[in-house]
Amino acid sequence: MNGLLEVFMQRRGELLELFIQHMEMTSIAVLLSICIGIPAGILITRWKTAANVVIGVANLMQSIPSIGLLAFLVPVVGIGQRPAIIMVIIYALLPIIKNTYIGITGIESSTMEAAKAVGLSGFQTLLKVQIPIAMPYIMAGIRISAVTAVGTVTIAAFAGAGGLGWFINLGLNANDADLVLLGAIPACALALLIDFILGKVETALTPEGLKPADKICYRTEKERKKRICWSVTAFILIFFLPCLYTLSAFLKPDEKKVVVGSENFTEALILGNIYSILIQDNTDLDVEEKFNLNGTMITMSAMEGGDIDMFTDYTGVLAPNVLKLGLSTDTDQVYEQVRDGMEEQYNMKVSEPIGFSNTYVFAVSQEVSDKYGITKLSQLLEYAGELRLGCTTVFTQREDLLPKLTDEYGVSFAEVNGLEGNIRYQAIQSGKVDVIDAYETDALLKESGLVVVEDDIGFFPPYQALSVVRDEVLDEYPELEDVLSEMDGAITTEEMMEMNYQVDVEGKTPAETAREFLEEKGLID
């Protein structure tokens, strides 16, 4: 608990900003879902066929994994809040549509006949009879959607939209439960607060005659109106007020701005901050940060759409995944292919290598190294049939990694377990696996005491780090090229591992670590 309080005190300013972003996205998504869902639910009560189709489609859309839906939306609408809000709306619509439909169609026919008998028109019947009677169902659907939206918005961080998911992602990267809780606890509190307020709104709007006998409370007309007024005010404060934050962003004047992007792992976040700080301190350009993007393909979609202007990546990622090239193990050749290919196909300039390589490596426990005498890859392959491998899903699928070991070297591990992120390190330290795939600059390699296996057969492709900038941005701001070139060859593999260690193990923020590095190198004052 002391650790959580310490993290809270250190990051309370950042937490407030992310909490506001989270509320903002939740509010917009829920309001739009209400505006779409209630009318849709009312309309489909008129046509049973339409009801089956609409509810069926809503069910189908809700079955799509949220991260997959987000990845699909980014190339279409860009990064940031737009894809996140659309994603949340898709998940929030079903309860509202379905509950509105059930609430209205469940009204007894005698009630509808009575409304018709007293001369109410169809619209009057809807407003004065159907909606009031269906209100408990409608509000239940809204409450479910709103609470679900709070949780779903945490995924928005992977599209550069911010929110409390940012802390959750940082905590998962660093295996830091305090950071995870710093994002999760406020999200839970927000969900409870929204549900509480909507519960009060539901109570105020539901006619007394429709409540259970023990819940009926006889009030004067003045008291009833007062309760409704307070409930509506609370609803406006929690759903409309945060939307003003978005409106204010649209009213800002245009400015000379460079948008720096980064992917959602520690090293990319550090590099993103390094370039952001470097540009801000050495030019008169404003910098907008769009960090935490979920992978190279989302980042490239953002680059092509003009949502970000630059990011960092690796030759061993860009060559096969973006340029669709067969990967050579020749470092210079791969760099030249990436440099020329990115310019020719995408009009993007690739920098000189930043200096370090973050290639794949195998790592084994000290016990396994001692038992089998494994310090080199050739030795590891000799005993692979007796070893359990824990590796990322990507490692099992990419043809230049595990499939290549199997096809070209005839290697077959005793077990292959698909594990992500820090789970690999937990698995090998607990003895569940014997060998893992890792990256050369992983902070946990330094902390865990694992034996890094030397690639004596030249198996792994090169992963030189470099920056990628859109030509259009360099043409508009030519001073940027000289500033960015300050990073050419500036970071060694050991320095990058140390920076990762400071963030993932020592608990520094990527921004603090980046600034300290730049100051030590004399690149900023």
Stockholm file with secondary structure:
# STOCKHOLM 1.0

chainA/1-525         MNGLLEVFMQRRGELLELFIQHMEMTSIAVLLSICIGIPAGILITRWKTAANVVIGVANLMQSIPSIGLLAFLVPVVGIGQRPAIIMVIIYALLPIIKNTYIGITGIESSTMEAAKAVGLSGFQTLLKVQIPIAMPYIMAGIRISAVTAVGTVTIAAFAGAGGLGWFINLGLNANDADLVLLGAIPACALALLIDFILGKVETALTPEGLKPADKICYRTEKERKKRICWSVTAFILIFFLPCLYTLSAFLKPDEKKVVVGSENFTEALILGNIYSILIQDNTDLDVEEKFNLNGTMITMSAMEGGDIDMFTDYTGVLAPNVLKLGLSTDTDQVYEQVRDGMEEQYNMKVSEPIGFSNTYVFAVSQEVSDKYGITKLSQLLEYAGELRLGCTTVFTQREDLLPKLTDEYGVSFAEVNGLEGNIRYQAIQSGKVDVIDAYETDALLKESGLVVVEDDIGFFPPYQALSVVRDEVLDEYPELEDVLSEMDGAITTEEMMEMNYQVDVEGKTPAETAREFLEEKGLID
#=GR chainA/1-525 SS CHHHHHHHHHHHHHHHHHHHHHHHHHHHHHHHHHHHHHHHHHHTTSCHHHHHHHHHHHHHHHTSCHHHHHHHHHHHHCSSHHHHHHHHHHHHHHHHHHHHHHHHHTSCHHHHHHHHHTTCCHHHHIIIIIHHHHHHHHHHHHHHHHHHHHHHGGGGGGBTCCSTHHHHHHHHHHTCHHHHHHHHHHHHHHHHHHHHHHHHHHHHHSCGGGSCGGGCCCCCHHHHHHHHHHHHHHHHHHHTTTHHHHHHHHTSCCCCEEEEEEESSHHHHHHHHHHHHHHHHHSSCEEEEEEEECSHHHHHHHHHTTSCSEEEEEHHHIIIIISCCCCCSCHHHHHHHHHHHHHHHHCEEECSCCSCBCCEEEEECHHHHHHHTCCBHHHHHHTGGGCEEEECHHHHHCTTSHHHHHHHHCCCCSEEEECCTTHHHHHHHTTSCSEEEEETTCHHHHHHCCEEEBCTTCCSCCCBEEEEEEHHHHHHCTHHHHHHGGGTTCCCHHHHHHHHHHHHTTCCCHHHHHHHHHHHTTSCC
#=GC SS_cons         CHHHHHHHHHHHHHHHHHHHHHHHHHHHHHHHHHHHHHHHHHHTTSCHHHHHHHHHHHHHHHTSCHHHHHHHHHHHHCSSHHHHHHHHHHHHHHHHHHHHHHHHHTSCHHHHHHHHHTTCCHHHHIIIIIHHHHHHHHHHHHHHHHHHHHHHGGGGGGBTCCSTHHHHHHHHHHTCHHHHHHHHHHHHHHHHHHHHHHHHHHHHHSCGGGSCGGGCCCCCHHHHHHHHHHHHHHHHHHHTTTHHHHHHHHTSCCCCEEEEEEESSHHHHHHHHHHHHHHHHHSSCEEEEEEEECSHHHHHHHHHTTSCSEEEEEHHHIIIIISCCCCCSCHHHHHHHHHHHHHHHHCEEECSCCSCBCCEEEEECHHHHHHHTCCBHHHHHHTGGGCEEEECHHHHHCTTSHHHHHHHHCCCCSEEEECCTTHHHHHHHTTSCSEEEEETTCHHHHHHCCEEEBCTTCCSCCCBEEEEEEHHHHHHCTHHHHHHGGGTTCCCHHHHHHHHHHHHTTCCCHHHHHHHHHHHTTSCC
//
